[in-house]
Amino acid sequence: MSVPPQGRNESGLPIDAVYDESSLQGFDPKAKLGTPGEFPFTRGVYPTMYTGKPWTMRQYAGFGTAKESNERYHQLVKAGTGGLSVAFDLPTQMGYDSDEPIAHGEVGKVGVAIDSLDDMRTLFRGLPLDKVSTSMTINAPASTLLLLYQLVAAEEGIAGHQLTGTIQNDVLKEYIARGTYIYPPKESLRLISDIFAYCQKEIRRWNTISISGYHLAEAGATPVQEIAFTLANAKEYVRTAIAAGLDVDDFAPRLSFFFVARTTLLDEVAKFRAARRIWARIMREEFGAKNPKSQMLRFHTQTAGVQLTAQQPEVNLVRVALQGLGAVLGGTQSLHTNSYDEAIALPTEKAARLALRTQQVIAYETDVTKTVDPFAGSYAIEAMTDDVEAAAVELIQAVEDRGGAVAAIEQGFQKREIERSAYQIALQIDHGERTVVGVNRFTLDEEEPYEPLRVDPQIEIDQCERLAALRKERDNDAVGRALDDLRAAASGRDNVLVPMREALRQRATVGEVSHALRDVWGLYVPRDSW
């Protein structure tokens, strides 16, 4: 019998044309799979997974003003969204106020502009913060936005222990892939450990970090690179928290992860299963975590924005449906499905609703929620899971050999590896070796017209006027004293979130808080800028 030809998956690993029992020689189901909800969690982190209730259906939203975003959130909740995911504009992500010169032209463009407690009140007005789970895609200023959320909830009589949600708070991947960092890595890690300690006391149900492979994948990382570099970053966070005096089983149950779902469905299912298994072993064997919840890799998934096309955008509906299905079959805890028009502009209301309906069809019209981990025992999936696991473990070790995630970042290792992968993908598309429907095959001579959602430049003017009014109305002496207290805490060893909360309560702005920390910690300058 001839050997069947092999293809290659997204990570360059071989895919056999036919898998059989010989593909799983030495495979021990008890050791590799176990039972759903038990170590090593290959089959999922919960015993019943979706058979009792589906995953949390999130929709990522936030644009223009806090008022406009609030209106969109009310629409999404009415449409059946169980969790909100907040997008912030670039100045907010970088810790600048809307009226700073560096923010000009970017206010409200890729997310909502939040400058102060006033904006946060508007953003969540009328929403039941004790009943909805809120995820905030914010990193360097994550502490600031979380405290604003807590202050708004407290004004509504909602205690910290009633709040549920997630801050992304994953700064290491910013140095690798996105660039919205502020402070040097050491100081960023100190801030993250302060968040862990603060939430352990004040907001115990909050997921204090969402360690992100999504942005690495959007920058060009392969599935193996996505989980390897993400888990290497996670190890760095765990070490930092332990070094700060925290017990691993006190903070690890609140760690969460954020991954991409591509159209390569089988590859993605294998990736998610391998990631759970690797993380369980890291936590138990390397960090001595005894609580099973500390060993669970719980993750949110977003469908692959980088795979959406501006050409024939309606085809993205099919892509997103397949990506969402892969995330569900892979065992995600929550899911955001992209809108079909996001390759062109911010999604329209109709497109956002269709994206949510995609999840609802998967949950309620298919049978994939009726049994836990339906791919378990598949020759193909189990072999592919083993392959991804082995390659990812090898790459994690390569990071460790360079001194860990921070040292490897400073050496440019992860960035170089991802850029090499992105370049290869671009070449494959350009040469027609990789098919992208509507782009290099099955194209149209003329595209149908599409009217994208546009951001009104008046938003920046209005936001600046609101900031000017705020600075006139507030007690500026009280703000100044609070910011001095924040600088003092940053200079020492006290938890910076306590004086930061007071500064925000006195109506200090996001930019003023970030600048106070910049005064003490400085700015990060990447090595390639030296």
C-alpha positions as CSV (number, residue, x, y, z in Angstrom):
1,M,0.0,0.0,0.0
2,S,1.5,3.4,-1.0
3,V,2.0,6.1,1.6
4,P,-0.7,8.8,1.2
5,P,0.6,12.2,0.3
6,Q,1.0,14.8,3.1
7,G,-0.2,18.4,3.2
8,R,0.9,21.0,5.7
9,N,-1.1,22.8,8.4
10,E,-0.9,26.5,9.3
11,S,2.2,25.8,11.5
12,G,3.9,23.9,8.8
13,L,3.4,20.5,10.4
14,P,2.4,17.6,8.2
15,I,-1.2,16.5,7.7
16,D,-1.7,13.0,6.6
17,A,-4.3,12.3,3.8
18,V,-5.5,9.3,5.9
19,Y,-5.2,8.8,9.7
20,D,-5.7,5.4,11.3
21,E,-4.7,3.5,14.5
22,S,-1.0,3.6,13.4
23,S,-1.2,7.4,13.8
24,L,-1.7,7.0,17.5
25,Q,0.9,4.4,18.5
26,G,1.5,4.5,22.2
27,F,-1.5,6.8,22.7
28,D,-2.9,6.5,26.2
29,P,-6.4,8.0,26.4
30,K,-6.4,8.1,30.2
31,A,-3.2,10.2,30.3
32,K,-3.7,12.3,27.2
33,L,-7.4,12.9,27.4
34,G,-8.8,12.1,30.9
35,T,-12.4,13.0,31.7
36,P,-13.9,16.4,30.7
37,G,-13.4,18.8,33.6
38,E,-10.4,16.9,35.0
39,F,-6.6,17.1,34.5
40,P,-5.2,17.5,31.9
41,F,-8.4,19.2,30.7
42,T,-7.8,18.1,27.0
43,R,-11.5,17.5,26.7
44,G,-12.6,20.8,28.3
45,V,-12.4,22.6,31.6
46,Y,-15.9,21.7,32.7
47,P,-17.5,18.3,33.0
48,T,-20.7,19.2,31.1
49,M,-19.3,22.0,28.8
50,Y,-22.2,23.3,26.7
51,T,-24.8,20.5,27.4
52,G,-26.2,22.7,30.3
53,K,-25.8,26.1,28.8
54,P,-23.8,27.6,25.9
55,W,-20.7,29.7,26.0
56,T,-20.9,33.4,26.8
57,M,-21.7,35.2,23.5
58,R,-19.8,38.4,23.4
59,Q,-19.8,41.2,20.9
60,Y,-16.9,43.6,20.7
61,A,-18.2,47.1,20.5
62,G,-17.1,50.7,21.2
63,F,-16.7,53.6,18.8
64,G,-16.9,57.3,18.8
65,T,-18.4,58.7,22.0
66,A,-19.4,56.9,25.2
67,K,-23.0,57.8,24.5
68,E,-23.0,56.1,21.0
69,S,-21.3,53.0,22.4
70,N,-23.8,52.9,25.3
71,E,-26.6,52.9,22.7
72,R,-24.9,50.0,20.9
73,Y,-24.5,48.0,24.1
74,H,-28.2,48.4,24.9
75,Q,-29.0,47.1,21.4
76,L,-26.7,44.1,21.9
77,V,-28.1,43.2,25.3
78,K,-31.6,43.4,23.8
79,A,-30.5,41.1,20.9
80,G,-29.4,38.5,23.5
81,T,-25.7,39.2,24.1
82,G,-24.7,37.7,27.4
83,G,-21.4,39.6,27.7
84,L,-20.1,43.0,26.5
85,S,-16.6,43.5,25.1
86,V,-15.4,47.0,25.1
87,A,-13.1,48.4,22.4
88,F,-11.2,51.6,23.3
89,D,-9.7,54.2,20.9
90,L,-6.0,54.4,20.4
91,P,-5.3,57.4,22.7
92,T,-7.1,55.6,25.6
93,Q,-5.1,52.4,24.9
94,M,-1.9,54.5,25.1
95,G,-2.8,56.5,28.2
96,Y,-3.4,59.8,26.5
97,D,-6.3,62.2,26.8
98,S,-8.3,63.2,23.8
99,D,-7.1,66.8,23.9
100,E,-3.4,65.9,23.8
101,P,-1.6,66.8,20.5
102,I,-0.5,63.1,20.0
103,A,-4.2,62.0,20.1
104,H,-5.3,64.3,17.2
105,G,-7.0,62.4,14.4
106,E,-7.4,59.2,16.4
107,V,-10.1,60.1,18.9
108,G,-13.0,57.6,18.8
109,K,-11.7,55.9,15.6
110,V,-11.0,52.3,16.6
111,G,-13.0,52.3,19.8
112,V,-14.6,54.5,22.4
113,A,-12.8,57.5,23.8
114,I,-12.6,57.3,27.7
115,D,-10.9,60.2,29.4
116,S,-12.5,60.3,32.8
117,L,-15.0,58.9,35.3
118,D,-17.7,61.1,33.5
119,D,-17.1,59.2,30.3
120,M,-17.3,55.8,32.0
121,R,-20.6,56.7,33.7
122,T,-22.0,57.5,30.2
123,L,-20.6,54.3,28.7
124,F,-22.4,52.0,31.1
125,R,-25.5,54.1,31.9
126,G,-28.6,52.0,32.4
127,L,-26.7,48.6,32.1
128,P,-27.0,46.1,34.9
129,L,-23.4,45.8,35.8
130,D,-24.2,43.2,38.5
131,K,-25.8,40.9,35.8
132,V,-23.6,41.4,32.7
133,S,-20.0,40.3,32.3
134,T,-17.8,43.0,30.8
135,S,-14.6,42.3,29.0
136,M,-12.3,45.3,28.3
137,T,-9.6,45.1,25.7
138,I,-7.2,47.4,27.4
139,N,-3.6,46.7,28.4
140,A,-1.1,49.3,29.6
141,P,-3.8,51.4,31.3
142,A,-5.9,48.3,32.3
143,S,-5.7,49.3,36.0
144,T,-7.2,52.7,35.3
145,L,-10.1,51.5,33.2
146,L,-10.9,48.7,35.8
147,L,-11.0,51.2,38.6
148,L,-13.3,53.5,36.6
149,Y,-15.6,50.6,36.1
150,Q,-15.5,49.8,39.8
151,L,-16.3,53.4,40.7
152,V,-19.2,53.6,38.3
153,A,-20.6,50.3,39.8
154,A,-20.2,51.6,43.3
155,E,-22.2,54.7,42.5
156,E,-25.0,52.4,41.5
157,G,-24.7,50.5,44.8
158,I,-23.0,47.5,43.2
159,A,-20.2,46.1,45.3
160,G,-16.9,44.8,43.8
161,H,-17.7,41.2,44.7
162,Q,-20.8,41.4,42.4
163,L,-18.8,42.4,39.3
164,T,-17.7,39.9,36.7
165,G,-15.6,40.4,33.6
166,T,-12.1,40.5,32.3
167,I,-9.4,43.1,31.6
168,Q,-7.0,42.0,28.9
169,N,-4.0,43.5,30.9
170,D,-1.5,41.5,28.8
171,V,1.3,43.9,28.2
172,L,4.0,41.5,27.1
173,K,2.2,40.7,23.8
174,E,2.2,44.5,23.2
175,Y,6.0,44.5,23.0
176,I,5.8,41.6,20.6
177,A,2.9,42.4,18.3
178,R,0.7,45.5,18.9
179,G,2.9,48.3,20.3
180,T,0.4,49.9,22.7
181,Y,2.8,49.7,25.6
182,I,3.7,52.6,27.8
183,Y,6.1,51.7,30.6
184,P,9.2,49.4,30.5
185,P,8.6,45.6,30.9
186,K,9.7,45.5,34.6
187,E,7.4,48.3,35.6
188,S,4.5,46.9,33.5
189,L,4.9,43.5,35.3
190,R,4.9,45.3,38.7
191,L,1.6,47.0,37.8
192,I,0.1,43.7,36.7
193,S,1.0,42.0,40.0
194,D,-0.5,45.0,41.9
195,I,-3.7,44.4,39.9
196,F,-3.7,40.7,40.9
197,A,-3.3,41.6,44.6
198,Y,-5.9,44.4,44.4
199,C,-8.6,42.3,42.7
200,Q,-8.0,39.4,45.1
201,K,-9.3,41.7,47.9
202,E,-11.6,44.0,46.1
203,I,-13.1,42.4,42.9
204,R,-12.6,38.7,43.6
205,R,-14.7,37.4,40.7
206,W,-12.9,39.5,38.1
207,N,-10.5,37.8,35.6
208,T,-7.4,39.9,36.2
209,I,-5.7,39.1,32.9
210,S,-6.6,37.7,29.5
211,I,-3.3,36.5,28.1
212,S,-3.6,37.0,24.4
213,G,-2.5,34.9,21.5
214,Y,-5.1,36.6,19.3
215,H,-3.0,39.6,18.6
216,L,0.1,37.5,17.9
217,A,-2.0,35.6,15.4
218,E,-3.3,38.7,13.8
219,A,0.4,39.8,13.4
220,G,1.1,36.6,11.5
221,A,1.8,34.0,14.2
222,T,1.1,30.4,13.3
223,P,-1.1,28.3,15.7
224,V,2.0,26.8,17.3
225,Q,3.6,30.2,17.8
226,E,0.3,31.6,19.0
227,I,0.0,29.2,21.9
228,A,3.7,28.8,22.6
229,F,4.4,32.5,23.0
230,T,1.2,33.1,24.8
231,L,1.9,30.4,27.4
232,A,5.5,31.6,27.7
233,N,4.1,35.1,28.5
234,A,1.7,33.5,31.0
235,K,4.6,31.8,32.8
236,E,6.3,35.2,33.2
237,Y,3.2,36.7,34.8
238,V,2.9,33.7,37.2
239,R,6.5,34.1,38.2
240,T,6.1,37.8,38.7
241,A,3.1,37.3,41.0
242,I,4.8,34.6,43.0
243,A,7.9,36.9,43.4
244,A,5.6,39.6,44.7
245,G,4.5,37.3,47.5
246,L,1.2,35.9,46.1
247,D,0.3,32.3,46.4
248,V,-0.2,30.6,43.1
249,D,-3.6,29.1,44.0
250,D,-4.8,32.5,45.2
251,F,-4.5,34.2,41.8
252,A,-4.2,31.5,39.1
253,P,-7.9,30.6,39.1
254,R,-8.6,34.2,37.8
255,L,-6.1,33.9,34.9
256,S,-7.8,33.6,31.5
257,F,-6.6,33.5,27.9
258,F,-7.6,34.9,24.5
259,F,-7.1,33.1,21.3
260,V,-8.0,33.4,17.6
261,A,-10.2,31.0,15.6
262,R,-9.1,30.6,11.9
263,T,-11.0,28.9,9.1
264,T,-8.7,25.9,9.3
265,L,-11.2,24.2,11.6
266,L,-9.4,20.9,12.4
267,D,-6.1,22.7,13.1
268,E,-7.8,25.1,15.4
269,V,-9.6,22.4,17.4
270,A,-6.2,20.6,17.9
271,K,-4.6,23.9,18.9
272,F,-7.1,24.6,21.7
273,R,-6.9,21.0,23.0
274,A,-3.1,21.1,23.0
275,A,-3.0,24.5,24.8
276,R,-5.2,23.2,27.6
277,R,-3.0,20.1,28.1
278,I,0.2,22.1,28.1
279,W,-1.0,24.7,30.6
280,A,-2.4,22.1,33.0
281,R,1.0,20.5,33.2
282,I,2.9,23.8,33.5
283,M,0.8,24.9,36.4
284,R,0.9,21.5,38.2
285,E,4.4,20.4,37.5
286,E,6.4,23.7,37.3
287,F,4.4,26.0,39.7
288,G,3.0,23.4,42.1
289,A,-0.6,24.6,41.7
290,K,-2.9,22.2,43.7
291,N,-6.3,23.8,43.0
292,P,-7.7,22.3,39.8
293,K,-9.0,25.7,38.9
294,S,-5.4,27.0,38.8
295,Q,-4.6,24.3,36.2
296,M,-7.5,25.1,33.9
297,L,-6.9,27.1,30.7
298,R,-10.1,29.1,30.4
299,F,-10.2,31.2,27.2
300,H,-12.2,33.7,25.2
301,T,-12.0,33.4,21.4
302,Q,-12.5,35.9,18.6
303,T,-12.8,34.9,15.0
304,A,-9.8,35.8,12.8
305,G,-10.1,39.4,11.7
306,V,-6.9,39.1,9.6
307,Q,-8.7,36.5,7.4
308,L,-11.6,38.8,6.5
309,T,-11.5,40.4,3.1
310,A,-12.7,43.7,1.8
311,Q,-13.4,42.0,-1.5
312,Q,-16.8,40.3,-1.6
313,P,-17.3,41.0,2.1
314,E,-20.5,38.9,2.3
315,V,-18.2,35.8,2.0
316,N,-16.9,36.7,5.4
317,L,-20.2,35.5,6.8
318,V,-19.2,32.0,5.8
319,R,-15.6,32.4,7.1
320,V,-16.9,33.7,10.5
321,A,-19.4,30.8,10.8
322,L,-16.6,28.2,10.3
323,Q,-14.3,30.0,12.6
324,G,-16.9,30.2,15.3
325,L,-17.7,26.5,14.9
326,G,-14.1,25.7,15.3
327,A,-13.9,27.7,18.6
328,V,-16.9,25.9,19.9
329,L,-15.6,22.4,19.0
330,G,-12.4,23.4,20.6
331,G,-14.1,24.2,23.9
332,T,-14.0,28.0,24.2
333,Q,-15.7,29.6,27.3
334,S,-16.8,32.8,25.4
335,L,-16.8,33.8,21.8
336,H,-16.9,37.0,19.8
337,T,-17.8,36.6,16.1
338,N,-16.6,39.3,13.8
339,S,-18.9,41.3,11.6
340,Y,-18.6,40.6,7.9
341,D,-17.8,44.2,7.1
342,E,-14.9,44.8,9.5
343,A,-12.3,44.5,6.8
344,I,-13.7,47.8,5.5
345,A,-14.7,49.8,8.5
346,L,-16.3,49.7,11.9
347,P,-19.3,47.3,11.7
348,T,-22.8,48.5,11.0
349,E,-25.6,47.7,13.4
350,K,-27.0,45.1,11.0
351,A,-23.6,43.4,10.5
352,A,-23.0,43.2,14.3
353,R,-26.5,41.6,14.7
354,L,-25.7,39.0,12.0
355,A,-22.5,38.2,13.8
356,L,-24.3,37.5,17.0
357,R,-27.0,35.5,15.1
358,T,-24.2,33.3,13.8
359,Q,-23.3,32.2,17.3
360,Q,-27.0,31.6,18.2
361,V,-27.4,29.4,15.1
362,I,-24.4,27.3,16.2
363,A,-25.7,27.1,19.8
364,Y,-29.4,26.4,19.1
365,E,-29.8,25.0,15.6
366,T,-26.9,22.5,15.5
367,D,-26.2,19.5,17.6
368,V,-22.6,20.4,18.6
369,T,-23.8,21.4,22.1
370,K,-25.4,18.1,22.9
371,T,-22.2,16.2,23.7
372,V,-18.9,17.2,25.3
373,D,-15.8,17.3,23.0
374,P,-17.3,15.4,20.0
375,F,-13.9,15.1,18.3
376,A,-12.3,13.1,21.2
377,G,-10.7,9.9,20.0
378,S,-10.6,11.0,16.4
379,Y,-7.4,9.6,14.7
380,A,-6.9,12.9,12.9
381,I,-7.6,15.3,15.8
382,E,-5.7,13.3,18.4
383,A,-2.6,13.0,16.2
384,M,-2.8,16.7,15.2
385,T,-3.2,17.6,18.9
386,D,-0.1,15.7,19.8
387,D,1.9,17.3,16.9
388,V,0.8,20.8,18.0
389,E,1.6,20.1,21.6
390,A,5.1,18.8,20.8
391,A,6.0,21.7,18.6
392,A,4.6,24.3,21.1
393,V,6.5,22.8,24.0
394,E,9.7,23.0,22.0
395,L,9.1,26.6,21.2
396,I,8.3,27.5,24.8
397,Q,11.6,25.9,25.7
398,A,13.3,28.1,23.1
399,V,11.9,31.2,25.0
400,E,13.0,29.8,28.3
401,D,16.5,29.2,26.9
402,R,16.7,32.9,26.2
403,G,15.9,33.8,29.8
404,G,12.1,33.8,29.7
405,A,9.5,35.9,27.9
406,V,10.9,39.4,28.8
407,A,14.5,38.6,28.0
408,A,13.4,37.0,24.7
409,I,11.3,40.1,23.9
410,E,14.3,42.3,24.6
411,Q,16.3,40.1,22.2
412,G,13.5,40.5,19.5
413,F,13.0,36.7,19.3
414,Q,9.2,36.4,19.2
415,K,8.8,39.4,17.0
416,R,11.3,38.0,14.4
417,E,9.7,34.6,14.4
418,I,6.2,36.0,13.9
419,E,7.4,38.4,11.1
420,R,9.0,35.5,9.3
421,S,5.7,33.5,9.4
422,A,3.7,36.5,8.3
423,Y,6.1,37.1,5.3
424,Q,5.7,33.5,4.2
425,I,1.9,33.7,4.3
426,A,2.0,36.9,2.2
427,L,4.3,35.2,-0.3
428,Q,2.0,32.2,-0.6
429,I,-1.0,34.4,-1.2
430,D,0.8,36.5,-3.8
431,H,2.1,33.4,-5.6
432,G,-1.4,31.7,-5.5
433,E,-0.1,28.8,-3.3
434,R,-2.7,29.8,-0.7
435,T,-6.2,30.4,-1.9
436,V,-8.2,33.4,-0.5
437,V,-11.6,33.3,-2.1
438,G,-12.4,36.6,-3.7
439,V,-8.8,37.9,-3.6
440,N,-6.6,35.6,-5.7
441,R,-9.3,33.1,-6.9
442,F,-13.0,33.4,-7.7
443,T,-12.8,37.1,-8.1
444,L,-15.3,39.6,-9.5
445,D,-14.6,42.1,-12.3
446,E,-16.5,44.7,-10.3
447,E,-17.3,44.8,-6.6
448,E,-20.7,45.8,-5.3
449,P,-20.8,49.2,-3.7
450,Y,-20.7,49.2,0.2
451,E,-21.3,52.2,2.5
452,P,-19.2,51.8,5.6
453,L,-19.8,53.3,9.0
454,R,-17.7,56.4,9.4
455,V,-16.6,58.2,12.6
456,D,-17.6,61.9,12.8
457,P,-14.6,64.2,13.3
458,Q,-16.8,66.3,15.5
459,I,-16.3,63.6,18.2
460,E,-12.8,64.8,18.9
461,I,-13.9,68.4,19.2
462,D,-16.7,67.5,21.6
463,Q,-14.5,65.3,23.7
464,C,-11.9,68.1,24.1
465,E,-14.7,70.5,25.1
466,R,-15.8,68.0,27.8
467,L,-12.3,67.7,29.1
468,A,-11.9,71.5,29.4
469,A,-15.2,71.7,31.3
470,L,-14.2,68.9,33.6
471,R,-10.9,70.6,34.5
472,K,-12.8,73.8,35.4
473,E,-15.5,72.0,37.5
474,R,-13.4,69.6,39.6
475,D,-11.2,70.3,42.6
476,N,-7.8,70.6,41.0
477,D,-6.0,70.8,44.3
478,A,-7.5,67.5,45.4
479,V,-6.6,66.0,42.0
480,G,-3.0,67.2,42.3
481,R,-2.6,65.7,45.8
482,A,-4.0,62.4,44.7
483,L,-1.6,62.2,41.7
484,D,1.3,63.0,44.1
485,D,0.2,60.1,46.3
486,L,0.2,57.9,43.2
487,R,3.7,58.9,42.2
488,A,4.8,58.2,45.8
489,A,3.3,54.7,45.7
490,A,4.9,54.1,42.3
491,S,8.3,55.1,43.7
492,G,8.0,52.6,46.5
493,R,6.4,49.2,47.1
494,D,2.8,50.1,47.9
495,N,0.0,48.9,45.7
496,V,-0.5,51.7,43.2
497,L,-4.2,50.9,42.5
498,V,-5.3,52.4,45.9
499,P,-4.0,56.0,45.3
500,M,-5.0,55.6,41.6
501,R,-8.6,54.9,42.5
502,E,-8.7,58.0,44.7
503,A,-7.2,60.1,41.9
504,L,-9.9,58.8,39.5
505,R,-12.6,59.4,42.1
506,Q,-11.4,63.0,42.3
507,R,-11.9,63.1,38.4
508,A,-8.3,62.9,37.4
509,T,-8.2,61.9,33.7
510,V,-6.8,58.7,32.2
511,G,-4.0,60.7,30.7
512,E,-3.1,62.4,33.9
513,V,-2.9,59.1,35.8
514,S,-0.7,57.6,33.0
515,H,1.6,60.6,33.0
516,A,2.0,60.4,36.8
517,L,3.3,56.9,36.3
518,R,5.4,57.9,33.3
519,D,7.1,60.5,35.6
520,V,8.3,57.7,37.9
521,W,8.7,54.7,35.6
522,G,9.6,56.3,32.3
523,L,8.7,55.1,28.8
524,Y,9.7,51.9,27.0
525,V,12.0,52.4,24.0
526,P,12.3,49.2,21.9
527,R,15.8,48.0,21.0
528,D,15.3,48.6,17.2
529,S,14.7,52.3,18.1
530,W,18.1,52.6,19.8
